[in-house]
């Protein structure tokens, strides 16, 4: 049997995942397996951070504006 190489679909999927983790440091931005693990953890934290920001917005609006200005910089 002839040797089959990985197709373009797998390469395209890995490229999309690596673009997500391009700002991570070390192996978290290079190795596919660790990128997927880090991506799962990051998306879990995203929900938590969004809920915390919502609570800050309700309780103290000035603090929310300070946080958003720091993020914009």
N, C-alpha and C positions, 0 to 999 in steps of 0.2 A: 504494500500500500504506500501511496505517496504521502509525504508529510504535509499536514495542513497547518497553516499559520493562523494566528488570531485575526479575526476579521476587522473591518473598519468600525463595526458597531461597538465592539468592546473598546477600541481605541478612542472612539468619540465619547463614550461614557466616562472613561478614565480622564480624558481631557477636560470634560465638564466638571468633574469632581475636583481636579487639580486647580482649575480656575477659582473654585470656591475657596480653596485653602491656600491661595497664593500668598497671603499675608502671614501665614503661620510660620513658626520657626522650626528649623531642624528637619527631622524625618517626617514631622507632621505636614510638611509641604512637599515632600518628595516621594514617599512610599504610598502606594495605593491603599494598602490594607490599613495603615495608620491614619490615612486621610479619611477613610470612611468611618473609622471609629471616632475620630475627632469631630467629624461632621455631625454624627449622631449626638454627641455630647453638647456641641455648640447649639444645635437646634433645640435641645431640651432647655438650655439656659436662656435662649431667646424668649421663650414663653414666660419664664420666670421674671426676666428683666422687664418685659412688657407690662406684666401685672404690677410690678413694683413702681414703674413709672406712672401707671394709671392711678395708683394710690397716692403718689406724690402730687399728681395733678389735682386730685380732689382736695387733699388736705392743705397744700401750700402752693399756690400758683406761681409765686415769685421764684421759688426754688426750682420749679420746672423750667422757667425761662432761663435761669442761670445754667442749668444742665444743658439745655438745647443750644445756648450760645457757645458753651465749651465744645460741644460736639461739632458745631459748624466750623469752628476754627481748625 
